[in-house]
Amino acid sequence: MGSLIAPSILAADFGNLERDCKMINESQADWFHIDVMDGVFVPNISFGMPVLKSIAIHAKKPLDVHLMIIEPERYIEIFAGLGSKILTVHYEASKHLHRTLQSIKSNGMKAGVALNPHTPVKLLEAIIDEIDLVCLMSVNPGFGGQNFIENTYDKVKELKTIINKAKASTIIEIDGGVTNKNAKALVDCGADVLVAGSYVFSSKYPIDTIATLKNF
């Protein structure tokens, strides 16, 4: 079995969103990865609740929602109500991370924590067994189509060691710059989920591109 693949809707054609959702449904992808940006935590604004509601209508696979926003705890119940299965908040944006994780779980979702490229993974060591998913940003958050940061491989290895030491069931997700050139190495280092945006949606044959990533 290969890694889980989560195409990033940020790179989809919003004029043909239903078509792109159908493509993901018909592909070997496992999740829909949905980036919500507020223009404050990151220097970009993506989309909010109405667009997520539309995606949820067409999606036949779990919604992996990544909040790149300040004070994410304000919206946990709302995103649960919109059908999110995994809700990820940034370590850098959540003042009371443990409480936020508990709130996400109490609302019936898997709880994720995202780390920016400069944030050390060791900061999660004390609460790793409370985290269902760690999303390692392999580009600086805010925009699609960026180049992969090579230091990510070492962060994956270090995080995997922390998870194994704690005997936790936390899975590792990589978000940013994922292509066929680095997917295998990431999986070999311990990555469980690969988020791919531009690489999938700019492909002439996105279903085949997803299949290639799935089988690394």
C-alpha positions as CSV (number, residue, x, y, z in Angstrom):
1,M,0.0,0.0,0.0
2,G,1.3,3.4,-0.9
3,S,1.0,6.7,0.9
4,L,-2.3,8.6,1.2
5,I,-2.7,11.3,-1.4
6,A,-4.5,14.6,-0.7
7,P,-4.8,16.8,-3.8
8,S,-4.9,20.5,-2.7
9,I,-8.0,22.3,-3.9
10,L,-6.1,25.6,-3.7
11,A,-4.7,24.7,-7.1
12,A,-8.0,23.6,-8.7
13,D,-9.8,25.6,-11.4
14,F,-12.5,27.5,-9.4
15,G,-14.4,28.1,-12.6
16,N,-14.8,24.3,-12.8
17,L,-14.8,23.2,-9.2
18,E,-17.4,20.5,-9.6
19,R,-15.4,19.0,-12.5
20,D,-12.2,19.0,-10.4
21,C,-14.0,17.5,-7.4
22,K,-15.3,14.7,-9.7
23,M,-11.8,14.1,-10.9
24,I,-10.6,13.6,-7.4
25,N,-13.5,11.3,-6.6
26,E,-12.7,9.1,-9.6
27,S,-8.9,9.0,-8.9
28,Q,-6.9,7.0,-6.4
29,A,-6.7,10.1,-4.1
30,D,-7.6,9.5,-0.5
31,W,-8.6,13.0,0.8
32,F,-9.5,16.5,-0.4
33,H,-6.9,18.9,1.1
34,I,-8.5,22.3,1.7
35,D,-6.4,25.3,2.6
36,V,-8.3,28.1,4.4
37,M,-6.2,31.4,4.5
38,D,-7.2,34.6,6.2
39,G,-4.7,37.1,4.8
40,V,-3.3,37.7,8.4
41,F,-1.6,34.5,9.4
42,V,-0.4,34.1,5.9
43,P,-0.1,36.8,3.2
44,N,-2.9,35.5,1.0
45,I,-6.7,34.9,1.2
46,S,-8.1,31.7,-0.2
47,F,-11.7,30.9,0.5
48,G,-14.0,30.3,3.4
49,M,-17.1,28.5,4.5
50,P,-19.3,28.9,1.4
51,V,-16.7,27.4,-0.9
52,L,-16.0,24.6,1.6
53,K,-19.8,23.9,1.7
54,S,-19.8,23.6,-2.1
55,I,-16.9,21.2,-2.1
56,A,-18.5,19.1,0.6
57,I,-21.6,18.6,-1.6
58,H,-19.5,17.1,-4.4
59,A,-16.7,15.4,-2.4
60,K,-17.0,11.6,-1.9
61,K,-13.8,11.4,0.1
62,P,-12.8,12.9,3.5
63,L,-12.2,16.6,3.8
64,D,-8.7,17.4,5.2
65,V,-9.1,21.0,6.2
66,H,-5.9,23.1,6.9
67,L,-6.6,26.3,8.7
68,M,-3.9,29.0,8.0
69,I,-5.7,31.5,10.2
70,I,-5.2,33.3,13.5
71,E,-7.3,32.1,16.4
72,P,-8.5,28.9,14.7
73,E,-10.3,27.8,17.8
74,R,-13.1,30.2,17.0
75,Y,-14.2,28.2,14.1
76,I,-13.9,24.6,15.2
77,E,-17.6,23.9,15.5
78,I,-18.3,25.6,12.2
79,F,-15.8,23.5,10.3
80,A,-17.2,20.3,12.0
81,G,-20.6,21.3,10.8
82,L,-19.4,21.7,7.2
83,G,-18.2,18.1,7.1
84,S,-14.5,18.3,7.9
85,K,-13.0,15.0,8.9
86,I,-9.5,16.2,9.7
87,L,-9.0,19.7,11.0
88,T,-5.4,21.0,11.2
89,V,-4.4,24.2,13.0
90,H,-1.0,25.8,13.1
91,Y,1.3,25.5,16.1
92,E,2.3,29.1,15.5
93,A,-1.3,30.4,15.5
94,S,-2.8,28.6,18.5
95,K,-2.1,30.0,21.9
96,H,-3.7,27.1,23.8
97,L,-2.8,24.2,21.5
98,H,-3.7,21.3,23.8
99,R,-7.2,22.8,24.5
100,T,-7.7,23.4,20.8
101,L,-6.8,19.7,20.0
102,Q,-9.3,18.5,22.6
103,S,-12.0,20.8,21.1
104,I,-11.4,19.4,17.6
105,K,-11.7,15.9,18.8
106,S,-14.8,16.6,20.9
107,N,-16.4,17.9,17.7
108,G,-15.9,14.5,16.0
109,M,-12.8,15.3,13.9
110,K,-9.2,14.1,13.8
111,A,-6.9,16.8,15.2
112,G,-3.9,18.0,13.2
113,V,-1.1,20.4,13.9
114,A,0.8,22.1,11.1
115,L,4.4,23.4,11.5
116,N,6.0,26.1,9.3
117,P,9.4,25.3,7.8
118,H,11.3,27.2,10.5
119,T,9.4,25.6,13.5
120,P,11.3,22.7,15.1
121,V,9.4,19.4,15.4
122,K,10.7,18.8,18.9
123,L,8.1,21.4,20.1
124,L,5.4,18.8,19.7
125,E,7.2,16.1,21.7
126,A,5.2,16.7,24.9
127,I,1.8,16.4,23.2
128,I,2.5,14.1,20.3
129,D,0.2,11.4,21.6
130,E,-2.7,13.9,21.5
131,I,-2.1,14.7,17.8
132,D,-3.6,12.6,15.0
133,L,-1.7,14.2,12.2
134,V,1.3,16.5,11.9
135,C,1.4,18.6,8.7
136,L,5.0,19.6,7.9
137,M,5.0,22.6,5.6
138,S,7.7,22.0,3.0
139,V,7.2,25.5,1.5
140,N,6.4,28.8,3.3
141,P,2.6,28.8,3.7
142,G,0.4,31.1,1.7
143,F,0.9,30.3,-1.9
144,G,0.9,27.3,-4.2
145,G,3.5,26.4,-6.8
146,Q,6.6,27.0,-4.6
147,N,9.8,25.0,-4.5
148,F,10.2,22.2,-2.0
149,I,12.5,23.0,1.0
150,E,15.1,20.2,1.2
151,N,15.4,20.3,5.0
152,T,12.0,18.7,5.1
153,Y,13.6,15.2,4.8
154,D,15.4,15.7,8.1
155,K,12.3,17.0,9.8
156,V,10.3,14.0,8.8
157,K,13.0,11.6,10.1
158,E,13.2,13.5,13.4
159,L,9.4,13.6,13.8
160,K,9.1,9.9,13.0
161,T,11.6,9.2,15.8
162,I,9.5,11.2,18.3
163,I,6.3,9.4,17.2
164,N,7.9,6.0,17.5
165,K,9.5,6.8,20.9
166,A,6.1,7.8,22.3
167,K,4.5,4.8,20.6
168,A,1.9,7.3,19.2
169,S,-0.3,6.7,16.2
170,T,0.3,10.1,14.8
171,I,0.7,10.3,11.0
172,I,2.9,12.6,9.0
173,E,1.6,14.8,6.2
174,I,3.8,16.8,3.8
175,D,2.4,19.9,2.3
176,G,4.2,21.9,-0.4
177,G,6.2,21.3,-3.5
178,V,5.5,17.5,-3.7
179,T,6.2,15.9,-7.0
180,N,7.3,12.6,-8.4
181,K,10.9,13.8,-7.8
182,N,10.6,13.8,-4.0
183,A,7.6,11.7,-3.2
184,K,9.5,8.4,-2.8
185,A,12.2,10.0,-0.6
186,L,9.5,11.5,1.6
187,V,7.7,8.2,2.0
188,D,11.1,6.5,2.7
189,C,11.8,9.0,5.5
190,G,8.4,8.3,7.1
191,A,5.8,10.4,5.5
192,D,2.3,9.0,5.4
193,V,0.3,11.6,3.5
194,L,1.4,13.6,0.5
195,V,-0.4,16.9,-0.4
196,A,0.0,17.9,-4.0
197,G,-1.6,20.9,-5.6
198,S,0.0,22.4,-8.7
199,Y,1.7,19.2,-9.6
200,V,-1.7,17.5,-9.9
201,F,-3.9,20.2,-11.3
202,S,-1.4,21.5,-13.8
203,S,-1.0,17.9,-15.2
204,K,-2.5,17.1,-18.5
205,Y,-3.6,13.7,-17.0
206,P,-4.2,14.5,-13.3
207,I,-5.7,11.0,-12.6
208,D,-2.5,9.4,-13.8
209,T,-0.4,11.8,-11.9
210,I,-2.3,11.0,-8.7
211,A,-1.8,7.3,-9.4
212,T,1.9,7.8,-9.8
213,L,2.2,9.5,-6.4
214,K,0.0,6.9,-4.8
215,N,2.3,4.1,-5.7
216,F,5.6,5.4,-4.3
